[in-house]
Amino acid sequence: MLEILLSVLGEFGLIREDYKHRKKVKAKENEDGVKRPFQRYFLQPSTLIFLFLLLFTIIASFVFFRYQNNSIYPEKTRKELVEINVWTEKWIESYGRFPTDLNEIIGKNPIMQDWKKDAWNRSYKYKKTKNKKGFSIISAGFDGQFETEDDIKLE
């Protein structure tokens, strides 16, 4: 009930302010004889508030998605790589050899199906080290290219 009352009061206030604005612009038009359609319609308070809220929403969305790509996704991918690494070590202990690829580790386990791709929805790269005594799992990172600075890897 309170929400409806506040909404009605807010709308009434905006309608009143729009009316006062149009009245002021009309007085200027009558005074000097110059039509001001832009001022009359686009500079009224309700339109300005709408444009401000639209701009704020666009900027907030941009900031959120940049933050997500630069902070949340790398951290999520690192945590997932640690989990994959631990599971791979257990797999090696169980089978006595290194897996040929990540799909061999994941198998048909429904919980691990998310391990096929990183936070950016790109496939991980699994490879054995040159001396065949270790492995590395690499995410291409934000740019989607392997062998760049933003790659996330565990060895």
Protein Blocks (a to p, Z undefined) as FASTA:
>chain_A
ZZmmmmmmmmmmmmmmmmmmmmmmmmmmmmnopacfklmmmmgfklmmmmmmmmmmmmmm
mmmmmmmmmmmmmmmmmmmmmmmmmmmmmmmmmnopacfblklmnmmafklmmmmpcfko
pacdddddfkopaccdddebjnopghifklccdZZ
